[in-house]
Amino acid sequence: MGILLLAFLIAGVLVIMLNYLGVLPNGASNWYLLGGLGMIFVGFAMATRYH
C-alpha cells in the first residue's frame, strides 16, 4: 500500500509539471491539472488511512 501511495503522489506531481511544460498531448489543459490534483488527493487520502 505504501508503494501505491507514493506512486499516486509522484504521478500527480509529474502530470502537473508536464502539463506546465507543454509536453503532454493537446498542450496545456485544465483537465490534466484536475487529473494531477485528483491523483495527489487520492495519495493523501491513502496516507491518512495507512497504518
N, C-alpha and C positions, 0 to 999 in steps of 0.2 A: 504494500500500500504506500510505503514511503517513496518508492521509485515513481509510482504513478502520480503522486502528489507533486513531486519535483518536476516531472515531465509536463504536467499541466501548467505550472508556473513558468517554466522556461519557454515552453511553446507559446504561451500567451505573450510574453515579452518579445520573443522573436517575431511573431506576427505583427505586433505593433511597430517594432523597429523596421522591419522590411516594408511595411506599408509606408512609413515616412520616407524611406529611401527610394520608393517607387519601383521596387524590384518585382513585386507580385503582379500577376496578370491583371489587366484592366486598369493599371495605375493605382494611384491612391484612392481609397474608397472608405466611406464610413462603415461599411459592412465588415471590412477587415478589422477596424478598430473595435467594433462591437464583439466580433468573434474573439479577438485577443483579450478584451476585458472579461468576456464570459469565461474563457479558459483560466484566467487569473482568479476570477471569483470561485470557480469550481476548485481550484487548488487551495485557496484559503478556506473554503468550506470543508474540504477534506482534512486540512491541517487542524481545524478546531475539533474535529471528531476523532483524530488519530490518538491512540493510546500507546 
